[in-house]
Amino acid sequence: MIEKVIHTLLTELGEDPSREGLRRTPDRFSRAISFLTSGYETDIRKILNSAVFREKYSEMVVVKSIDLYSLCEHHLLPFFGKAHVAYVPNGRIVGLSKIPRLVEAFARRLQVQERLTQQIADTLYEVLEPEGVGVVIEARHMCMMMRGVEKQNSLATTSAMLGTFRTDNKTRSEFLQLIESDLA
């Protein structure tokens, strides 16, 4: 189905879908878009639940500079950047590699950066039941760079702070200080 739509799109653009360079484009696009939106098929809870452990550790855990690539749901153009994720455990921790997997699973959906940030924070907060969660995402949006305002160096920053990250300025400040060197 996707191949047919892309074939029609190429024709509507005035292209010849049968020319050598475009002959396999509908199939390539279909496979690419399936990969770029594979997060819809990912069981988010399964990612985390398989690696939640009881541990008395109660200091902040930070995984920073997690590369992310997503598609803007408004224009179907990429946005890309880094996510910084932290939580303060309350008797439960998660395997560190699961945090980038969580970011990836949500990023591999049609997204807006604001929702992506909140989804990551909400999921960690619900599954781990920590004292708090903080998420900061910085991204460059091709829809702002290639079209519209055409601003090449603009960087969008979003945050979601839950629990102690919202209510305790010291916790929030510690998180922001720990990721400061990685912020733009």
Backbone bond lengths (Angstrom), bond angles and torsions (degrees), N, CA, C in turn:
res aa  C-N    CA-C-N  psi(-1)  N-CA   C-N-CA  omega(-1)  CA-C   N-CA-C  phi
1 M - - - 1.448 - - 1.531 111.50 -
2 I 1.335 116.94 -47.63 1.464 120.07 -179.68 1.529 109.79 -61.50
3 E 1.336 116.45 -40.54 1.463 120.23 -179.96 1.529 111.24 -57.94
4 K 1.321 115.68 -41.68 1.470 121.09 -179.43 1.534 110.43 -64.41
5 V 1.324 115.56 -43.15 1.470 120.79 -179.90 1.532 110.11 -62.99
6 I 1.317 117.53 -43.38 1.470 121.04 -179.67 1.526 110.71 -68.06
7 H 1.315 117.82 -37.40 1.470 121.53 175.47 1.526 109.54 -58.88
8 T 1.334 115.94 -46.09 1.469 121.34 178.45 1.530 110.31 -64.33
9 L 1.324 117.41 -43.01 1.465 121.61 178.88 1.525 110.71 -58.58
10 L 1.320 117.45 -46.68 1.465 120.97 179.41 1.526 110.73 -59.82
11 T 1.316 116.62 -41.40 1.464 121.10 178.32 1.524 110.70 -64.20
12 E 1.337 116.65 -44.14 1.475 121.44 179.40 1.522 111.90 -63.37
13 L 1.345 117.11 -29.76 1.458 120.95 177.84 1.529 112.14 -76.48
14 G 1.338 116.61 -7.43 1.457 120.63 -179.08 1.523 112.72 93.54
15 E 1.297 117.41 12.42 1.462 121.93 179.83 1.523 110.40 -92.76
16 D 1.309 115.32 164.95 1.458 122.45 175.77 1.525 107.92 -106.88
17 P 1.333 118.07 100.59 1.460 121.08 -177.20 1.530 113.97 -62.52
18 S 1.320 117.09 -11.53 1.464 119.25 -179.72 1.530 112.71 -93.04
19 R 1.342 117.18 -5.29 1.466 117.61 178.76 1.528 109.83 -70.95
20 E 1.315 115.49 156.08 1.470 121.41 -170.75 1.534 114.11 -50.71
21 G 1.299 117.35 -48.66 1.465 120.32 -176.12 1.522 114.29 -68.67
22 L 1.330 117.65 -19.93 1.466 120.99 -177.01 1.529 113.51 -109.64
23 R 1.310 116.92 -7.95 1.464 120.37 -174.41 1.535 113.14 -52.61
24 R 1.309 117.50 -42.42 1.467 121.21 -177.19 1.535 112.76 -100.65
25 T 1.326 116.78 3.84 1.465 120.58 -177.96 1.529 113.13 -60.03
26 P 1.318 120.53 -44.34 1.471 118.19 178.58 1.536 112.83 -57.41
27 D 1.300 117.72 -41.13 1.467 120.99 178.19 1.521 110.76 -68.56
28 R 1.335 116.95 -44.19 1.472 119.99 179.40 1.524 110.90 -62.10
29 F 1.335 116.54 -42.51 1.459 120.00 179.25 1.528 110.43 -63.75
30 S 1.307 117.29 -42.66 1.456 121.46 179.66 1.531 111.03 -58.23
31 R 1.325 116.67 -45.70 1.465 120.28 179.04 1.530 110.77 -67.26
32 A 1.330 117.28 -39.67 1.469 121.02 -179.64 1.525 111.14 -65.11
33 I 1.323 117.62 -46.53 1.468 120.11 -177.93 1.527 110.62 -67.77
34 S 1.321 116.94 -32.40 1.474 120.20 175.93 1.527 110.16 -63.96
35 F 1.320 117.12 -41.80 1.466 120.77 177.97 1.526 110.42 -67.47
36 L 1.325 117.29 -45.74 1.464 121.41 -176.03 1.532 113.28 -67.15
37 T 1.319 117.06 -18.42 1.464 120.91 178.16 1.530 111.40 -116.95
38 S 1.301 117.69 22.74 1.469 121.82 -177.56 1.523 112.85 -67.85
39 G 1.313 118.43 -11.38 1.458 121.26 178.15 1.517 113.73 -63.42
40 Y 1.321 117.17 -22.88 1.461 119.76 177.68 1.526 111.35 -65.64
41 E 1.320 116.58 -27.30 1.465 121.69 -177.98 1.532 112.17 -90.65
42 T 1.322 117.34 -3.03 1.459 121.57 -176.30 1.521 110.79 -89.91
43 D 1.317 115.82 129.81 1.461 121.37 175.66 1.520 107.46 -83.50
44 I 1.317 116.17 101.56 1.465 122.60 -174.75 1.529 111.50 -58.05
45 R 1.312 116.55 -45.25 1.470 120.46 -178.54 1.534 111.18 -62.52
46 K 1.312 116.14 -36.33 1.466 120.55 -179.27 1.538 111.11 -64.70
47 I 1.333 116.43 -35.57 1.468 120.71 178.32 1.521 109.77 -57.88
48 L 1.320 116.43 -48.98 1.459 121.21 -174.90 1.525 113.33 -82.80
49 N 1.317 117.01 -45.48 1.458 120.49 -173.70 1.521 113.64 -60.22
50 S 1.314 117.49 -24.69 1.461 119.81 -179.75 1.522 112.13 -76.43
51 A 1.323 117.60 -7.21 1.469 119.84 -176.10 1.523 113.06 -140.19
52 V 1.324 117.73 35.12 1.458 121.50 175.55 1.529 107.20 -98.04
53 F 1.345 115.41 128.82 1.460 120.90 -175.45 1.522 110.45 -127.76
54 R 1.322 116.07 146.90 1.458 120.95 173.39 1.526 108.02 -78.37
55 E 1.320 115.11 128.40 1.472 120.27 -178.68 1.528 107.27 -155.53
56 K 1.318 116.72 140.78 1.466 121.17 -177.91 1.526 112.96 -80.69
57 Y 1.291 118.38 0.13 1.463 122.25 -179.58 1.523 109.54 -59.17
58 S 1.341 117.51 132.28 1.461 119.97 -176.05 1.526 113.61 -132.11
59 E 1.338 116.73 14.74 1.463 120.18 176.49 1.534 109.24 -96.29
60 M 1.309 115.94 167.31 1.453 121.10 -176.87 1.529 112.16 -64.04
61 V 1.313 115.58 137.63 1.463 123.19 173.86 1.528 106.31 -112.26
62 V 1.325 117.12 125.43 1.465 121.21 -177.73 1.522 109.33 -126.68
63 V 1.320 115.91 131.09 1.462 121.95 169.51 1.520 104.63 -119.86
64 K 1.326 115.80 114.25 1.460 118.51 -173.86 1.527 111.64 -117.75
65 S 1.297 113.64 165.26 1.475 122.78 177.78 1.520 112.58 58.52
66 I 1.328 116.64 44.41 1.463 121.73 176.17 1.528 107.33 -82.19
67 D 1.326 116.77 113.78 1.465 120.18 178.34 1.524 109.96 -61.79
68 L 1.325 116.15 139.04 1.459 119.47 175.73 1.528 109.91 -140.50
69 Y 1.313 113.84 147.10 1.456 123.16 177.96 1.516 106.99 -135.85
70 S 1.322 116.69 129.25 1.454 120.48 -178.70 1.521 109.33 -143.84
71 L 1.325 115.62 175.84 1.460 121.80 176.45 1.517 109.44 -117.68
72 C 1.315 115.32 127.78 1.462 121.91 176.16 1.527 108.56 -65.11
73 E 1.314 116.31 126.96 1.460 119.36 -177.56 1.529 112.69 -71.98
74 H 1.319 117.79 -14.34 1.462 120.27 -178.76 1.524 112.88 -82.04
75 H 1.341 116.92 -34.70 1.465 120.23 -175.37 1.525 113.32 -127.08
76 L 1.341 116.96 -4.03 1.462 122.57 -175.84 1.527 111.36 58.89
77 L 1.321 116.02 31.09 1.456 121.60 175.06 1.533 108.53 -106.78
78 P 1.327 116.60 152.95 1.468 119.53 -176.86 1.526 113.55 -69.38
79 F 1.319 114.10 151.11 1.463 121.36 160.20 1.516 106.07 -132.52
80 F 1.329 114.99 148.48 1.459 119.23 -172.58 1.516 109.62 -149.64
81 G 1.312 115.17 152.73 1.459 119.04 -179.12 1.503 111.48 174.25
82 K 1.341 114.77 -144.16 1.457 121.24 -176.58 1.523 110.15 -134.14
83 A 1.327 113.92 144.41 1.459 121.00 174.30 1.518 108.18 -112.83
84 H 1.321 115.60 141.92 1.460 123.34 175.54 1.530 105.14 -122.59
85 V 1.327 116.16 123.24 1.455 120.94 -172.80 1.527 109.18 -128.22
86 A 1.332 115.96 135.37 1.468 120.50 178.50 1.520 109.98 -141.66
87 Y 1.321 114.27 154.25 1.458 119.74 171.57 1.521 109.05 -150.67
88 V 1.325 115.71 156.34 1.457 122.39 174.28 1.529 105.77 -110.03
89 P 1.338 117.23 110.29 1.470 120.69 -176.19 1.524 113.25 -62.37
90 N 1.315 113.81 154.96 1.459 122.25 175.28 1.534 107.24 -131.70
91 G 1.343 115.34 56.54 1.458 120.23 179.82 1.516 114.88 95.04
92 R 1.347 116.69 -5.90 1.472 120.20 -180.00 1.520 109.25 -138.19
93 I 1.325 115.15 136.58 1.460 121.09 175.38 1.523 108.17 -123.87
94 V 1.326 115.58 166.88 1.465 120.95 177.26 1.520 107.59 -123.92
95 G 1.326 116.63 146.60 1.465 120.51 175.69 1.516 109.88 -52.96
96 L 1.320 116.33 132.60 1.469 120.89 -172.87 1.523 113.37 -57.63
97 S 1.327 118.22 -35.43 1.466 119.99 -178.44 1.524 112.39 -68.36
98 K 1.319 116.79 -16.54 1.469 119.73 -179.10 1.525 111.79 -73.19
99 I 1.315 117.31 -24.71 1.464 119.50 -179.49 1.538 110.69 -67.97
100 P 1.348 119.77 -49.66 1.471 118.33 174.30 1.533 112.69 -61.43
101 R 1.326 117.17 -33.43 1.482 119.61 177.16 1.531 110.79 -64.27
102 L 1.325 115.95 -38.24 1.460 120.28 177.69 1.528 110.57 -64.77
103 V 1.325 116.03 -46.29 1.468 120.68 177.35 1.523 109.87 -56.45
104 E 1.320 116.78 -48.08 1.464 121.99 -179.04 1.525 111.87 -60.71
105 A 1.325 117.06 -43.93 1.464 120.35 -177.41 1.528 111.45 -60.91
106 F 1.326 117.29 -42.19 1.462 119.78 178.76 1.532 111.44 -75.58
107 A 1.329 117.58 -33.59 1.472 120.64 179.83 1.528 111.33 -68.67
108 R 1.326 117.46 -28.02 1.468 121.46 -179.37 1.527 111.52 -84.56
109 R 1.303 114.61 45.13 1.463 123.84 174.00 1.525 106.78 -139.93
110 L 1.300 117.63 162.09 1.462 119.05 171.80 1.522 105.56 -66.33
111 Q 1.333 116.91 129.32 1.448 120.24 -167.64 1.516 113.01 -140.45
112 V 1.314 113.83 166.14 1.458 124.07 157.99 1.528 103.63 -121.07
113 Q 1.303 116.69 146.74 1.461 121.12 -174.48 1.525 112.17 -60.24
114 E 1.315 116.36 -37.70 1.456 120.52 -178.69 1.534 111.54 -60.93
115 R 1.328 116.65 -46.86 1.462 120.63 179.87 1.516 111.29 -67.37
116 L 1.330 116.88 -40.81 1.465 121.33 178.21 1.529 110.41 -55.79
117 T 1.318 116.75 -46.90 1.461 122.48 179.43 1.523 110.72 -58.94
118 Q 1.323 116.36 -47.72 1.464 121.41 -177.59 1.526 111.74 -67.86
119 Q 1.336 118.01 -39.13 1.468 120.97 -179.55 1.532 111.28 -61.29
120 I 1.313 116.26 -42.63 1.466 120.47 179.48 1.526 109.48 -62.10
121 A 1.331 116.69 -48.70 1.465 121.27 -178.79 1.525 111.24 -63.18
122 D 1.317 117.37 -48.09 1.467 121.05 -177.80 1.523 111.61 -60.65
123 T 1.323 116.65 -42.53 1.464 120.06 -177.81 1.523 111.74 -65.16
124 L 1.324 117.34 -45.76 1.464 119.93 177.48 1.529 110.95 -62.04
125 Y 1.311 116.79 -40.15 1.462 121.93 -178.87 1.532 111.14 -64.62
126 E 1.315 116.54 -41.98 1.470 121.38 -179.39 1.526 111.72 -70.62
127 V 1.320 117.24 -44.85 1.466 120.89 -174.18 1.523 112.45 -75.93
128 L 1.325 117.70 -44.41 1.470 120.76 -175.55 1.527 113.71 -88.19
129 E 1.331 116.48 -21.76 1.463 121.46 -173.99 1.530 110.91 49.64
130 P 1.333 117.30 51.32 1.464 121.41 -178.18 1.531 110.92 -80.22
131 E 1.335 114.52 177.23 1.468 119.79 173.93 1.531 109.64 -66.12
132 G 1.316 116.62 -33.41 1.453 120.41 179.89 1.519 111.81 -172.74
133 V 1.324 115.30 164.64 1.470 123.22 179.05 1.521 107.91 -137.69
134 G 1.329 115.89 139.84 1.457 121.68 173.06 1.526 109.64 -130.65
135 V 1.320 116.00 135.05 1.465 121.73 177.83 1.525 107.71 -134.90
136 V 1.335 115.79 130.32 1.461 121.61 172.94 1.519 107.02 -127.17
137 I 1.318 116.28 131.05 1.467 121.40 176.30 1.517 108.11 -123.79
138 E 1.328 114.25 134.22 1.471 121.79 173.58 1.523 106.80 -120.22
139 A 1.319 116.62 129.52 1.462 118.39 -176.89 1.525 111.99 -147.62
140 R 1.306 113.17 153.22 1.462 122.86 172.40 1.525 107.49 -104.05
141 H 1.329 115.54 133.90 1.457 121.54 -175.09 1.526 110.24 -111.43
142 M 1.317 115.31 120.09 1.463 119.59 179.79 1.527 111.73 -63.50
143 C 1.336 117.32 -25.71 1.468 119.00 178.07 1.528 111.17 -67.87
144 M 1.329 117.36 -21.87 1.470 120.79 174.94 1.525 111.20 -93.49
145 M 1.318 117.43 -21.63 1.462 121.30 -175.99 1.532 112.40 -91.75
146 M 1.318 117.03 -39.50 1.467 121.43 -173.80 1.527 113.85 -93.70
147 R 1.330 116.45 -21.80 1.460 120.67 -175.31 1.516 107.92 -144.33
148 G 1.290 117.75 -175.72 1.466 120.38 176.98 1.517 111.80 59.24
149 V 1.322 117.57 -119.76 1.462 121.01 -175.51 1.527 113.00 -75.55
150 E 1.324 118.00 -16.88 1.477 123.67 177.83 1.523 112.66 50.44
151 K 1.304 116.33 51.42 1.469 122.27 177.79 1.524 108.84 -103.03
152 Q 1.319 115.90 110.39 1.461 122.18 -171.45 1.525 114.70 -73.14
153 N 1.300 118.42 -28.51 1.460 120.19 -173.13 1.528 114.08 -108.65
154 S 1.307 116.21 13.51 1.466 117.79 -179.92 1.527 109.88 -76.82
155 L 1.304 114.68 142.18 1.460 122.81 -177.23 1.523 107.16 -131.94
156 A 1.319 117.04 124.81 1.462 120.95 178.69 1.524 108.91 -96.07
157 T 1.321 116.56 132.21 1.458 121.89 179.01 1.517 108.58 -120.97
158 T 1.340 115.80 129.33 1.463 121.40 177.21 1.522 108.50 -127.97
159 S 1.321 115.35 154.15 1.463 119.23 177.71 1.513 109.98 -141.21
160 A 1.324 114.13 153.86 1.463 122.00 171.75 1.517 106.27 -136.78
161 M 1.305 116.68 122.92 1.459 122.63 -178.90 1.527 108.37 -123.02
162 L 1.325 115.77 123.28 1.458 121.38 -178.94 1.523 110.18 -124.63
163 G 1.329 115.94 152.45 1.463 120.58 178.22 1.515 111.23 61.24
164 T 1.340 116.46 -132.93 1.470 120.37 -176.17 1.518 113.30 -62.67
165 F 1.313 118.03 -22.93 1.464 120.13 177.62 1.528 110.22 -69.19
166 R 1.318 116.61 -23.76 1.461 121.08 178.18 1.525 111.44 -92.96
167 T 1.338 116.51 -37.48 1.464 119.78 -171.37 1.525 114.64 -96.23
168 D 1.319 117.37 -19.44 1.463 120.79 -176.26 1.532 109.36 -115.88
169 N 1.326 115.69 109.43 1.467 119.96 -177.66 1.521 112.75 -61.12
170 K 1.342 117.58 -31.54 1.470 120.50 179.16 1.528 110.74 -65.08
171 T 1.320 117.06 -43.71 1.469 121.29 179.54 1.521 110.06 -64.31
172 R 1.310 115.48 -47.38 1.469 121.03 179.14 1.533 110.13 -58.94
173 S 1.325 117.21 -46.97 1.468 121.95 -179.11 1.524 111.78 -63.31
174 E 1.348 116.30 -40.87 1.470 119.56 178.42 1.524 110.35 -60.38
175 F 1.325 117.06 -45.69 1.468 121.31 178.94 1.530 110.82 -59.84
176 L 1.309 116.31 -50.13 1.461 119.91 -178.28 1.527 111.25 -63.44
177 Q 1.317 117.09 -36.00 1.462 120.27 177.33 1.537 111.03 -67.81
178 L 1.325 117.02 -39.53 1.466 120.53 -179.77 1.535 112.77 -65.55
179 I 1.334 116.23 -31.20 1.464 118.13 -179.86 1.516 113.33 -97.79
180 E 1.325 117.04 -5.09 1.468 121.97 -174.96 1.520 113.04 -51.71
181 S 1.315 118.57 -44.05 1.467 120.48 -177.15 1.517 112.21 -65.20
182 D 1.345 117.10 -18.75 1.462 120.81 179.45 1.511 113.23 -98.74
183 L 1.314 117.63 -6.17 1.454 120.22 176.83 1.518 108.62 -76.17
184 A 1.298 115.97 139.83 1.461 123.95 -178.39 1.448 111.97 -11.49
